[in-house]
Amino acid sequence: MATRKITITVPDELVESIKGRVDARGVSAYIAAAAAHQDAMDRLRELGDRLEDEYGSVTAEEERAALERIAAIDDWHDEKRSPGAAA
């Protein structure tokens, strides 16, 4: 992937906090990862808005069913990760 050098302004406290976690060369990668994450969240929000415009809002029942399904998947993953779980 091509890269481009840019200049950004970041609060001193944030820079010091990041530097405490990564070496000097890792600061750019850390900030790039944060920007990529925010870009992905923005794109998901835009997709959600487009889907809502096209299909309407999610009902309370649909939301409840989705949250239950997510909880079931989380439980399944927890069982697979627990010590002694059959593979």
C-alpha positions as CSV (number, residue, x, y, z in Angstrom):
1,M,0.0,0.0,0.0
2,A,1.3,3.4,-0.9
3,T,1.9,5.8,2.0
4,R,2.0,9.6,2.2
5,K,3.7,11.7,4.8
6,I,1.4,14.3,6.4
7,T,1.6,16.7,9.3
8,I,-0.9,16.4,12.2
9,T,-1.4,18.1,15.5
10,V,-1.8,15.9,18.5
11,P,-2.0,16.9,22.2
12,D,1.3,16.4,24.0
13,E,-0.3,14.0,26.6
14,L,-1.6,11.8,23.8
15,V,1.8,11.6,22.1
16,E,3.5,10.7,25.4
17,S,0.9,8.1,26.1
18,I,1.4,6.5,22.7
19,K,5.2,6.6,23.0
20,G,4.9,4.8,26.2
21,R,3.4,1.8,24.4
22,V,5.5,1.8,21.2
23,D,9.0,2.7,20.0
24,A,9.6,5.9,18.1
25,R,9.1,4.2,14.7
26,G,5.8,2.7,15.9
27,V,4.1,6.0,16.6
28,S,3.1,6.5,12.9
29,A,1.8,2.9,12.7
30,Y,-0.2,3.4,15.9
31,I,-1.8,6.6,14.6
32,A,-2.4,5.1,11.2
33,A,-4.1,2.1,12.8
34,A,-6.3,4.5,14.9
35,A,-7.2,6.4,11.7
36,A,-8.0,3.2,9.9
37,H,-10.3,2.1,12.7
38,Q,-12.1,5.4,12.7
39,D,-12.5,5.2,8.9
40,A,-14.0,1.7,9.2
41,M,-16.4,2.9,11.9
42,D,-17.4,5.9,9.7
43,R,-18.0,3.6,6.7
44,L,-20.1,1.2,8.8
45,R,-22.2,4.1,10.1
46,E,-22.7,5.3,6.4
47,L,-23.7,1.8,5.4
48,G,-26.2,1.6,8.3
49,D,-27.7,5.0,7.3
50,R,-28.0,3.8,3.6
51,L,-29.6,0.5,4.7
52,E,-32.0,2.3,7.0
53,D,-33.0,4.7,4.2
54,E,-33.6,1.8,1.9
55,Y,-35.2,-0.7,4.3
56,G,-36.4,1.3,7.3
57,S,-35.4,1.3,10.9
58,V,-34.6,-1.9,12.8
59,T,-37.5,-2.8,15.1
60,A,-37.0,-3.5,18.8
61,E,-37.7,-7.2,18.2
62,E,-35.1,-7.4,15.4
63,E,-32.6,-5.7,17.6
64,R,-33.3,-8.0,20.5
65,A,-33.0,-11.1,18.3
66,A,-29.7,-9.8,16.9
67,L,-28.3,-9.1,20.4
68,E,-29.3,-12.6,21.5
69,R,-27.6,-14.1,18.5
70,I,-24.4,-12.2,19.2
71,A,-24.5,-13.3,22.9
72,A,-24.9,-17.0,21.7
73,I,-21.9,-16.6,19.4
74,D,-19.9,-15.0,22.2
75,D,-20.8,-17.9,24.5
76,W,-19.8,-20.4,21.8
77,H,-16.4,-18.7,21.4
78,D,-15.9,-18.6,25.2
79,E,-16.6,-22.4,25.4
80,K,-14.1,-23.0,22.6
81,R,-11.4,-20.9,24.4
82,S,-11.9,-22.3,27.8
83,P,-9.2,-24.7,29.1
84,G,-10.0,-28.3,28.5
85,A,-12.6,-27.5,25.8
86,A,-12.8,-30.1,23.1
87,A,-11.4,-28.8,19.8
